[in-house]
Each structure stands twice: as C-alpha cells, then as structure tokens.
Amino acid sequence: MTFIRKRKMPNKKCKLCAMKIQYIDYKDLNMLGDFVSEKGKIMPKRINGNCAKHQRMVRNAVQRARHMCLVPYTKD
C-alpha cells in the first residue's frame, strides 16, 4: 500500500501588510494588475498570498474599477 504525501505549500506572506498599505485605491491600475489574472479574474488569496483583510480590499477595488470601466470584466 503506497501513501501519497501532499507537498506542503510554503506560507506566503501578505505583501500589502509588508508594505503597510492601509487602503487600495481603485484608480491604481498598476497595483490592481498584480491581483488580476490575464483573463481579468481576481486571483484567490491562496495564490497571491494576501491576508483576508487585504483580499477584501482588493476585491472591492477591482469591482469599483470594473464598474467605472477602468478594468474589463473578462478578456476572452
């Protein structure tokens, strides 16, 4: 009987906490581009390493930017 071990993923540190960012502006498209995939979807926090607080800020900023037509909803 063989056991398959899952590889433990290294803990990613929130880079927004490291930079001590308090607010994510929806008009800062360079920063938002780091958290959006090439298809225009918001990347999950397990991939980009955000903490829950900053992931909520990213989500709200991307949704506001989409509503203002600064960021597309999807890229087909």
Steps between C-alpha positions, in 0.01 A plus 500: 500500500653828395425828663510815299628793696376841414768757462460770757475837337721768652314768691480812291525831677260779417705754306243769569553453874875513446463830314261623774225595258183620670280558194500371142387761253288382207676750271844342559492261205864393537433358845168344397671332206705290743184346645309439175573208267564540128135412438383781728400291800596580858761252619421312823691579816658155514682585177599861555558463876279782625355502847120505528482873572705599197328247275166668581656839418631365169160353415321827572756705307481271195120505507499880518751523215286264293192709569685814387621314185866526599547121513313258271274236648652220289743467214396223264 
